[in-house]
Amino acid sequence: MPVPRHWKLHCNEHIEQLYNKNWIPVSATCMTPS
């Protein structure tokens, strides 16, 4: 089911805030192999 546009934008803003606050831990977590 498609995600509502406003939800997507809100999610993107939240992710950007996380990257701006502490992009090093976030990027390290993303690069860690599952």
PyMOL Python script that loads the backbone (N, CA, C, O; Angstrom):
from pymol import cmd

cmd.read_pdbstr("""\
ATOM      1  N   MET A   1       0.848  -1.191   0.000  1.00  0.00           N
ATOM      2  CA  MET A   1       0.000   0.000   0.000  1.00  0.00           C
ATOM      3  C   MET A   1       0.883   1.242   0.000  1.00  0.00           C
ATOM      4  O   MET A   1       1.835   1.328   0.776  1.00  0.00           O
ATOM      5  N   PRO A   2       0.573   2.196  -0.862  1.00  0.00           N
ATOM      6  CA  PRO A   2       1.426   3.395  -0.996  1.00  0.00           C
ATOM      7  C   PRO A   2       1.420   4.234   0.280  1.00  0.00           C
ATOM      8  O   PRO A   2       0.406   4.346   0.968  1.00  0.00           O
ATOM      9  N   VAL A   3       2.559   4.810   0.571  1.00  0.00           N
ATOM     10  CA  VAL A   3       2.664   5.649   1.770  1.00  0.00           C
ATOM     11  C   VAL A   3       2.186   7.055   1.443  1.00  0.00           C
ATOM     12  O   VAL A   3       2.568   7.608   0.412  1.00  0.00           O
ATOM     13  N   PRO A   4       1.348   7.652   2.311  1.00  0.00           N
ATOM     14  CA  PRO A   4       0.891   9.032   2.066  1.00  0.00           C
ATOM     15  C   PRO A   4       2.065   9.988   1.928  1.00  0.00           C
ATOM     16  O   PRO A   4       3.080   9.848   2.612  1.00  0.00           O
ATOM     17  N   ARG A   5       1.917  10.957   1.038  1.00  0.00           N
ATOM     18  CA  ARG A   5       3.014  11.878   0.742  1.00  0.00           C
ATOM     19  C   ARG A   5       3.449  12.643   1.984  1.00  0.00           C
ATOM     20  O   ARG A   5       4.647  12.796   2.224  1.00  0.00           O
ATOM     21  N   HIS A   6       2.499  13.123   2.774  1.00  0.00           N
ATOM     22  CA  HIS A   6       2.866  13.931   3.944  1.00  0.00           C
ATOM     23  C   HIS A   6       3.623  13.075   4.953  1.00  0.00           C
ATOM     24  O   HIS A   6       4.511  13.571   5.647  1.00  0.00           O
ATOM     25  N   TRP A   7       3.271  11.778   5.038  1.00  0.00           N
ATOM     26  CA  TRP A   7       3.982  10.887   5.974  1.00  0.00           C
ATOM     27  C   TRP A   7       5.418  10.703   5.511  1.00  0.00           C
ATOM     28  O   TRP A   7       6.350  10.699   6.315  1.00  0.00           O
ATOM     29  N   LYS A   8       5.582  10.552   4.203  1.00  0.00           N
ATOM     30  CA  LYS A   8       6.920  10.356   3.643  1.00  0.00           C
ATOM     31  C   LYS A   8       7.792  11.577   3.936  1.00  0.00           C
ATOM     32  O   LYS A   8       8.936  11.443   4.372  1.00  0.00           O
ATOM     33  N   LEU A   9       7.238  12.774   3.690  1.00  0.00           N
ATOM     34  CA  LEU A   9       7.996  13.997   3.942  1.00  0.00           C
ATOM     35  C   LEU A   9       8.346  14.106   5.418  1.00  0.00           C
ATOM     36  O   LEU A   9       9.456  14.504   5.768  1.00  0.00           O
ATOM     37  N   HIS A  10       7.402  13.752   6.282  1.00  0.00           N
ATOM     38  CA  HIS A  10       7.646  13.824   7.723  1.00  0.00           C
ATOM     39  C   HIS A  10       8.762  12.862   8.096  1.00  0.00           C
ATOM     40  O   HIS A  10       9.635  13.196   8.897  1.00  0.00           O
ATOM     41  N   CYS A  11       8.735  11.676   7.518  1.00  0.00           N
ATOM     42  CA  CYS A  11       9.761  10.668   7.803  1.00  0.00           C
ATOM     43  C   CYS A  11      11.124  11.178   7.339  1.00  0.00           C
ATOM     44  O   CYS A  11      12.116  11.042   8.055  1.00  0.00           O
ATOM     45  N   ASN A  12      11.172  11.763   6.144  1.00  0.00           N
ATOM     46  CA  ASN A  12      12.431  12.284   5.622  1.00  0.00           C
ATOM     47  C   ASN A  12      12.981  13.390   6.516  1.00  0.00           C
ATOM     48  O   ASN A  12      14.186  13.462   6.757  1.00  0.00           O
ATOM     49  N   GLU A  13      12.084  14.254   7.010  1.00  0.00           N
ATOM     50  CA  GLU A  13      12.528  15.336   7.896  1.00  0.00           C
ATOM     51  C   GLU A  13      13.108  14.751   9.173  1.00  0.00           C
ATOM     52  O   GLU A  13      14.121  15.236   9.676  1.00  0.00           O
ATOM     53  N   HIS A  14      12.473  13.718   9.696  1.00  0.00           N
ATOM     54  CA  HIS A  14      12.935  13.089  10.935  1.00  0.00           C
ATOM     55  C   HIS A  14      14.316  12.481  10.720  1.00  0.00           C
ATOM     56  O   HIS A  14      15.201  12.628  11.563  1.00  0.00           O
ATOM     57  N   ILE A  15      14.498  11.802   9.596  1.00  0.00           N
ATOM     58  CA  ILE A  15      15.792  11.186   9.291  1.00  0.00           C
ATOM     59  C   ILE A  15      16.859  12.265   9.139  1.00  0.00           C
ATOM     60  O   ILE A  15      17.978  12.106   9.627  1.00  0.00           O
ATOM     61  N   GLU A  16      16.515  13.360   8.465  1.00  0.00           N
ATOM     62  CA  GLU A  16      17.490  14.445   8.288  1.00  0.00           C
ATOM     63  C   GLU A  16      17.897  15.017   9.635  1.00  0.00           C
ATOM     64  O   GLU A  16      19.067  15.333   9.850  1.00  0.00           O
ATOM     65  N   GLN A  17      16.931  15.153  10.549  1.00  0.00           N
ATOM     66  CA  GLN A  17      17.248  15.684  11.877  1.00  0.00           C
ATOM     67  C   GLN A  17      18.198  14.735  12.595  1.00  0.00           C
ATOM     68  O   GLN A  17      19.130  15.180  13.265  1.00  0.00           O
ATOM     69  N   LEU A  18      17.970  13.432  12.461  1.00  0.00           N
ATOM     70  CA  LEU A  18      18.848  12.456  13.108  1.00  0.00           C
ATOM     71  C   LEU A  18      20.262  12.590  12.544  1.00  0.00           C
ATOM     72  O   LEU A  18      21.239  12.574  13.292  1.00  0.00           O
ATOM     73  N   TYR A  19      20.364  12.722  11.224  1.00  0.00           N
ATOM     74  CA  TYR A  19      21.682  12.851  10.602  1.00  0.00           C
ATOM     75  C   TYR A  19      22.368  14.135  11.046  1.00  0.00           C
ATOM     76  O   TYR A  19      23.576  14.148  11.284  1.00  0.00           O
ATOM     77  N   ASN A  20      21.598  15.217  11.158  1.00  0.00           N
ATOM     78  CA  ASN A  20      22.177  16.495  11.571  1.00  0.00           C
ATOM     79  C   ASN A  20      22.642  16.439  13.020  1.00  0.00           C
ATOM     80  O   ASN A  20      23.681  16.999  13.370  1.00  0.00           O
ATOM     81  N   LYS A  21      21.855  15.753  13.870  1.00  0.00           N
ATOM     82  CA  LYS A  21      22.201  15.692  15.296  1.00  0.00           C
ATOM     83  C   LYS A  21      23.439  14.837  15.521  1.00  0.00           C
ATOM     84  O   LYS A  21      24.409  15.277  16.138  1.00  0.00           O
ATOM     85  N   ASN A  22      23.394  13.614  15.014  1.00  0.00           N
ATOM     86  CA  ASN A  22      24.522  12.690  15.243  1.00  0.00           C
ATOM     87  C   ASN A  22      24.663  11.803  14.020  1.00  0.00           C
ATOM     88  O   ASN A  22      24.268  10.638  14.045  1.00  0.00           O
ATOM     89  N   TRP A  23      25.221  12.344  12.959  1.00  0.00           N
ATOM     90  CA  TRP A  23      25.320  11.594  11.710  1.00  0.00           C
ATOM     91  C   TRP A  23      26.363  10.487  11.804  1.00  0.00           C
ATOM     92  O   TRP A  23      26.289   9.504  11.066  1.00  0.00           O
ATOM     93  N   ILE A  24      27.331  10.636  12.701  1.00  0.00           N
ATOM     94  CA  ILE A  24      28.369   9.606  12.799  1.00  0.00           C
ATOM     95  C   ILE A  24      27.797   8.289  13.342  1.00  0.00           C
ATOM     96  O   ILE A  24      27.981   7.252  12.704  1.00  0.00           O
ATOM     97  N   PRO A  25      27.109   8.289  14.496  1.00  0.00           N
ATOM     98  CA  PRO A  25      26.531   7.034  14.994  1.00  0.00           C
ATOM     99  C   PRO A  25      25.496   6.458  14.029  1.00  0.00           C
ATOM    100  O   PRO A  25      25.421   5.243  13.850  1.00  0.00           O
ATOM    101  N   VAL A  26      24.701   7.327  13.408  1.00  0.00           N
ATOM    102  CA  VAL A  26      23.666   6.850  12.496  1.00  0.00           C
ATOM    103  C   VAL A  26      24.298   6.178  11.287  1.00  0.00           C
ATOM    104  O   VAL A  26      23.893   5.078  10.910  1.00  0.00           O
ATOM    105  N   SER A  27      25.273   6.815  10.683  1.00  0.00           N
ATOM    106  CA  SER A  27      25.910   6.250   9.501  1.00  0.00           C
ATOM    107  C   SER A  27      26.655   4.970   9.859  1.00  0.00           C
ATOM    108  O   SER A  27      26.677   4.024   9.072  1.00  0.00           O
ATOM    109  N   ALA A  28      27.261   4.934  11.037  1.00  0.00           N
ATOM    110  CA  ALA A  28      27.972   3.735  11.474  1.00  0.00           C
ATOM    111  C   ALA A  28      26.985   2.584  11.636  1.00  0.00           C
ATOM    112  O   ALA A  28      27.285   1.445  11.278  1.00  0.00           O
ATOM    113  N   THR A  29      25.814   2.885  12.176  1.00  0.00           N
ATOM    114  CA  THR A  29      24.797   1.848  12.360  1.00  0.00           C
ATOM    115  C   THR A  29      24.299   1.358  11.009  1.00  0.00           C
ATOM    116  O   THR A  29      24.076   0.162  10.819  1.00  0.00           O
ATOM    117  N   CYS A  30      24.126   2.279  10.075  1.00  0.00           N
ATOM    118  CA  CYS A  30      23.627   1.901   8.755  1.00  0.00           C
ATOM    119  C   CYS A  30      24.656   1.048   8.016  1.00  0.00           C
ATOM    120  O   CYS A  30      24.287   0.155   7.254  1.00  0.00           O
ATOM    121  N   MET A  31      25.925   1.316   8.234  1.00  0.00           N
ATOM    122  CA  MET A  31      26.963   0.592   7.504  1.00  0.00           C
ATOM    123  C   MET A  31      27.292  -0.747   8.157  1.00  0.00           C
ATOM    124  O   MET A  31      27.961  -1.584   7.551  1.00  0.00           O
ATOM    125  N   THR A  32      26.827  -0.955   9.385  1.00  0.00           N
ATOM    126  CA  THR A  32      27.099  -2.230  10.050  1.00  0.00           C
ATOM    127  C   THR A  32      26.291  -3.332   9.382  1.00  0.00           C
ATOM    128  O   THR A  32      25.069  -3.222   9.278  1.00  0.00           O
ATOM    129  N   PRO A  33      26.952  -4.395   8.928  1.00  0.00           N
ATOM    130  CA  PRO A  33      26.221  -5.495   8.263  1.00  0.00           C
ATOM    131  C   PRO A  33      25.257  -6.157   9.232  1.00  0.00           C
ATOM    132  O   PRO A  33      25.584  -6.367  10.400  1.00  0.00           O
ATOM    133  N   SER A  34      24.069  -6.486   8.743  1.00  0.00           N
ATOM    134  CA  SER A  34      23.074  -7.129   9.605  1.00  0.00           C
ATOM    135  C   SER A  34      23.434  -8.601   9.790  1.00  0.00           C
ATOM    136  O   SER A  34      22.723  -9.328  10.484  1.00  0.00           O
TER     137      SER A  34
END
""", "prot")
cmd.dss("prot")
cmd.show_as("cartoon", "prot")
cmd.util.cbc("prot")
cmd.orient("prot")
